[in-house]
Amino acid sequence: MSKDIKVRPLDDRVVVEPLEAEEKTAGGILLPDTAKQKPQRGRVLAIGPGKMLDDGKRAALSVQKGDEVIYGRYAGNDVKIEQREVKILRESDILAKVVK
């Protein structure tokens, strides 16, 4: 598992480290870098405290640090933090949690 990252997302935002793009197709064909699609899976590195509700309480997030998630292809913002490429996205941009 990745070491802790020194960033604290705000509200319902999540920091996700994208997993590597597939090197081969299901049939075993090797893909060149230009043919690889942006990964849509990643591991949650940090989560915010949750969105502030009208009553002053915070809504708990559905994901936790360490979860593997699937997110929209163009979701979030790509940033470089501590020499690592990560995505910062809202919890609503996460489509699913991978259950193993």
Residue, then its C-alpha position, 0 to 999 in steps of 0.5 A: m500500500s502507498k505511504d501517506i500523502k500530506v494533503r487534506p482534501l476539503d468537504d466531500r473531495v477525495v484524493v485518488e492515486p490512479l492505478e496503471a493502465e492495462e498493458k495488454t488486451a484480454g486477448g493478450i495483445l500488448l498495447p503501445d502507450t498511445a493506445k492506452q486509455k486513461p485509467q478509471r480505477g484508483r486507490v483512495l489516499a485521503i478523504g475530506p471531512g464530508k459535505m456541510l449540511d444545512d443543519g451544520k453537521r457533516a455528511a459522512l463519505s461512502v469511501q475510506k482511505g485504501d478503498e479501490v474505486i472506479y471513477g468517470r473518465y474525465a472526472g476530477n483534476d489531475v495534480k502532482i503532489e510529492q512527486r506523485e500524479v494523483k486525482i482530486l475529485r468529488e465523492s459524486d464523481i466516484l461511480a463504484k467501490v471495487v469489492k474483493 
